[in-house]
């Protein structure tokens, strides 16, 4: 089981029955994660992920996990987060 799948299972188990369930969005069969989900998985703060996105757009550097925009919202493909986490562990 991957780190992202572990997180999804943990989130489902830790969600009280009266709380809103984690949002799972799919695009062409790809699971998309919210910034809050990725912050929990990577250990980065929400603000750090925002800065990484801004740096990617502004400079074109590949910093942080890859993301996609859906309207005004940003999401992270689960596969991109897995690659990013694996690369950080190898560094």
N, C-alpha and C positions, 0 to 999 in steps of 0.2 A: 504494500500500500504506500502511495507517495505521501510526501509531506502535506500537499494540498488536500488530498483525500482524508488524511488524518485530521486536518483542521476542520473540514466539513463535518466529519463524524463527531469531533469534539464540540463543535458549535451546536450541532443538533442535540447532542446529549445534555449540553449545559443550558439550553434555552428553556426557561420555565414555560409551562403550558399557557400562561396568560401573556407572554411576551411575543412580539412579532418574530416570525421565523426569519432566518437569514435569506436574503434575496439571492436567487440563483437565476442568472440570465444566460441564455444560450444564443449563439449566433452561428448558424451553419454547423451545428453539432458541437461547437466549442463552448466550454463553460467560461463565463466571464465573471470575474471577482470584483467587488467594490474596493475602493481605496482603503476602507476600514478593514476589510478582510485581509488585504495584502499587508497592511501595517501589522496586524496580529501575526501573520505568517513569517514576515521578514524581520520583525523587531524594529523596523523603522517607524518614526512618528508619521502621522498624517501629513504634517507640514514638510517633512523631508521628502515624501513621495510627491507632493505638490511641486517642490523645488526641482526634483529630478525631471518631472514632466516639463516644466518651464525650460530647463536647460536643454532637454532634447529638442524642443521646438525652436528655441532661440539659437543654439549653437550647432545643432545637428549631432552632438556627441551622444553616444549610446551609454547613458548613465541611468541606473535603475532598471527595473523591469519594463519591457515594452507595454504600451497601452493603446487602446482604441477609444475613439470618441463616439458616443451615441447621443446626438443632440448636444446638449450642454454638459452631459455627464461623461466622465472618464471611467473606463473599465479596463481590467487587466486579464488577458487570456490566461487560463490556468496553466497551460503549457509553458507560456513565457515566464510565469512566476517560478515554476519548477526549474527551468533552465537557469534563471537568475539565482535562486537559492543554491543550486548545485555549484554554480560558478563561484559564489561567495565562500562556500565551504572548502572549495579547492584552492582558494587564494590564501 
